[in-house]
Every structure is written in structure tokens, then in C-alpha cells.
Amino acid sequence: MIAIRRIYDHNNPVNKLALAQCKEILVAQFPYLTPEEADEIFLAAKNPLATHFRYVILVAEARNKKVVGLVIASYFPKERFYFLDYIAAHQHRSGGGVGGALYERLREEAAASDAIGIFFDCLPDEPELCPDEKERKQNIARLRFYERYGARPIEGTLYELPRNDQSVFHLVFEGPGEKAELKASDGRKIIRAILEHKQSGKCSAEYIKKVVESVKGNTLMLRKKQHFRKEKYIEIKKIIPADKKIGLVVNEGHIIHHVKDKGYLESPVRVKSILKELDKVKIFEKAPAKSYPDSWVEEVHYKEFINFLKNVCAAAKDDAIFYPEIFPKRYSERIPLRPEHQIGYYCIDSTTPLHANAYKASRAAVNCALTAADQVLNGRQMAYALVRPPGHHEIGRA
């Protein structure tokens, strides 16, 4: 079982570990790529404003968070297309469906961006362009793989002209649908962008001009299927991937914190109303809160304050509600002795009443917030903790 997610935060410790594994796979699977060149890719991915395009890194991970495959693609926002730079599986997972799952996820990214399509260079499968039989068989296997998704080489241009290093490539295109077409006007812009920003070291300005000007007519033609003529087209999934959803952690027991006194505005209906609206957009993925020890809370709040809150709530009888009325000055060496004075010492205003369940509800809210933070630390892009009491009056000592 594998899970695929996109790397958004390159400084997150979990993502740093994943990227280190990605580098190992890249260097192992692409011998011509040096470790230094791989580092340059990941460095550029951290700064999307440094280049004409933005890198998109997708990783496939096993249950133990070991990376078993990756995709590195470049999104060109101006021209609205994706260029597939690298797709690779770990050498021990080759042929296990990892590559297919990663490419399908890239198709979902392209569809969500309303991109014109996905483009990539692929070595030729014709004998006249690739006389080495062993190499040609490998090229055929690659093109066969992509044909299942409707991706085929573009025909009728000079894109296959040998580059400075004498390398020859087909430009393969897949649009948003089985019968997607590529306008020649878009094709010229896209081919120029690829050659200028992805192959600049191998293509002179004269070469680029010649290839771009070879695009004629109104629509670019794709080569007919040669390897999977009767294979059913694999549709692009119209779903929001799990890792792109916002994590949602709700304090399910918040109802026990309900102060019914007139004039107190914070109430349980807040959670109900917010959930009703969140359900409409379908971009949240709910998860239960985990339990965290008090030591985590003590990293933020003074232990004396935590003990005060526990004790005053435990001492509350029946429906008793305590409001601060006296606010002593805060001297850490002179904490008031009487509980009614301590309430004003620790509470910063009169809108923070305490009762028997206030500590229990607050502690459950802390677990929700920590669970959401853990999700982000483990690679999720965003997480939202929906809690009561809200906690926006909290500081370290109050």
C-alpha cells in the first residue's frame, strides 16, 4: 500500500527526509544526473520565483514513510502546461504500479490547474532514429506505458532535429481528455518555453527558432497509437487527492463547555454552524483528535497556571460559574492565595468564566490543536482545528 503526496514545505523535517530519499532514487535511476545537479533541482523548487516555471514534486511513500517513487514536473503558469522532468520508482519497486500511480496523480494536478496538458521528451522508437535495438526496446516500453493514458508524440514538426549533443527526442503530449487537441498557437509558445527553459544548454537560438517556425496549420497532429491500439483509455480522476484536502480536527466534546448566562456570547452553536458550511465545499478530511501528555501543554503554559485551572474547575460545585472580579497585579513571586483572587490573577478579562467542565473542554481543545499541528509536520499542506473554547485569550501565564 502506497500513499502519494505533494511536497509543499521544503523545510519540514519529514519532507527533508523524503527529499533526501528522492535524491538517492534520482541519482540511481538516472546515471547522467550528478548529485550536484539533483541538489540544484531541489534548491530551485524551494524558490518558485527564481525561474520561469514552478517545480512540482510528488512522492510515493510506503507505510513506513520510505519513498518508493517520485515525479518531478515543471508547471509553466504563463503558458499553462506541465513538463514532466523525471518519473522514477525505487529500484526494488520497479514494475509494481508505482510509476502508473504517480503519473495518474500528475494528471490530476494538471486537470486541477486547468492546464493545456502534460508534455515531456521521450527517446524515439523508430529504427532510423534509434538504431540500437536494446535501447529501442526500452524506448518502446516507455511510449507504450504513456499510450495507455492517451499521451502520444507530436508529429509534423522539426522537434526531432538533433540537438547540440546529437540527442533526438519526441515531444509527447497528453491533453485533458482522450480526444484533446493542441492548437498550433499554443504549441509554438509551449515548444519555445520547453527549449528555452529546459533544453537551453543543448539548443541554440537558431535551433529554437527553426523548430518553433516548423509548427504549421491550426492544430498539431499526434501520432496514431502504435502499441496499445485496442487498450481502453484511462480517464483522469475527477477527485481531490487526500493530501490536498485540509485536515479537520473537531473538539467533539465541546458541548460540556456551555455558559448560559445572559451576555456571554461564546456558545456551542458556533461549531455546528461552521461544520455546516465546511460540509458544502468537500475539501476537508476529518480525523479524530489524539491524546497528548501534559508535558506538551507545559511547553507553552506555566505549570502554576495549569494547576490552578485544574483545581478551580475541580472545586466547582453543581452549576457554579466563576467570573473574575478582582485583577491583582501579576508578580510571579506573589501569586494570590485566595482562589477568588487567583481567578482575576490568571484570567485577563471578564469574558473568561470558569466552571466544572472548563478545564476538560480546554484540554480536549489542546489535543485537537496538537493533532492538527502534527498533520502539518507530517507533510499535510494545511490543517484546521475547530475547537471550543476557542483559546484566543490564552497566553503563557493566563
Salt bridges, closest charged atoms under 4 A:
ASP39 OD1 - LYS23 NZ 3.00
GLU61 OE1 - ARG5 NE 2.86
GLU61 OE1 - LYS65 NZ 3.60
GLU79 OE2 - HIS52 NE2 2.99
ASP85 OD1 - LYS198 NZ 2.89
GLU104 OE1 - LYS237 NZ 3.64
GLU109 OE1 - ARG6 NH1 3.06
GLU109 OE2 - ARG105 NH2 2.82
GLU109 OE1 - LYS244 NZ 3.42
ASP114 OD2 - ARG80 NH2 3.97
ASP121 OD2 - ARG163 NH1 3.19
ASP125 OD1 - HIS170 NE2 3.99
ASP125 OD1 - ARG223 NH1 2.93
ASP125 OD2 - HIS227 NE2 3.06
GLU126 OE1 - HIS170 NE2 2.87
GLU126 OE2 - ARG223 NH1 3.49
GLU133 OE2 - LYS137 NZ 3.96
GLU160 OE2 - HIS170 ND1 2.77
ASP165 OD2 - LYS202 NZ 3.57
GLU174 OE2 - ARG107 NE 2.77
GLU196 OE2 - ARG192 NH1 3.28
GLU213 OE2 - LYS209 NZ 2.85
ASP243 OD1 - ARG105 NH1 2.56
GLU252 OE2 - LYS286 NZ 3.11
GLU266 OE2 - ARG270 NH1 3.64
GLU266 OE2 - ARG388 NE 2.86
GLU277 OE2 - LYS280 NZ 3.20
GLU285 OE1 - ARG380 NH2 2.81
ASP294 OD2 - LYS310 NZ 3.00
ASP294 OD1 - ARG363 NE 3.06
GLU340 OE2 - ARG338 NH2 2.55
ASP349 OD2 - HIS393 ND1 3.48
